[in-house]
Amino acid sequence: MCLSAEAFALFLSLLPMDIITTTPGEITIHATVKDAHWLQVGDRWCTDAV
């Protein structure tokens, strides 16, 4: 799944900041079941998390 940068920013704003780790081009959301890795692909953010 991919989201525009604007949609991804809105999604992230709904989450507590203490479960988010960032590095250049990658954002990891540390969820209860498993981590979700989002990668920057051009102007979109994509993950294969389900």
C-alpha positions in Angstrom: 0.0 0.0 0.0 1.2 3.5 -0.8 0.0 6.9 0.5 0.7 10.4 -0.7 3.0 12.4 1.6 0.1 14.4 2.8 -2.1 11.4 3.6 0.8 9.7 5.4 1.5 12.8 7.5 -2.2 12.9 8.5 -2.0 9.2 9.4 1.1 9.7 11.5 -0.5 12.6 13.3 -3.1 10.2 14.7 -0.4 8.0 16.3 1.5 8.5 19.6 5.0 9.7 18.7 6.7 7.3 21.1 5.9 4.3 18.8 7.5 6.0 15.7 11.1 5.7 14.7 12.5 7.6 11.7 15.6 7.4 9.5 16.1 9.1 6.2 13.6 7.6 3.7 12.1 5.2 6.3 9.6 5.4 9.1 8.9 2.5 11.4 5.7 2.2 13.4 6.2 -0.1 16.4 2.7 -1.7 16.6 1.5 -4.2 19.1 1.7 -7.3 16.8 4.7 -6.3 14.6 6.6 -3.3 13.3 5.3 -1.6 10.1 8.1 -0.3 7.9 7.2 2.6 5.5 9.7 3.5 2.8 9.8 6.7 0.8 9.3 6.0 -3.0 9.4 9.2 -4.9 6.7 11.4 -3.4 4.8 8.6 -1.8 5.3 6.4 1.3 4.8 2.6 0.8 4.6 -0.4 3.1 3.9 -4.1 2.6 2.5 -4.4 6.2 -0.9 -6.1 6.5 
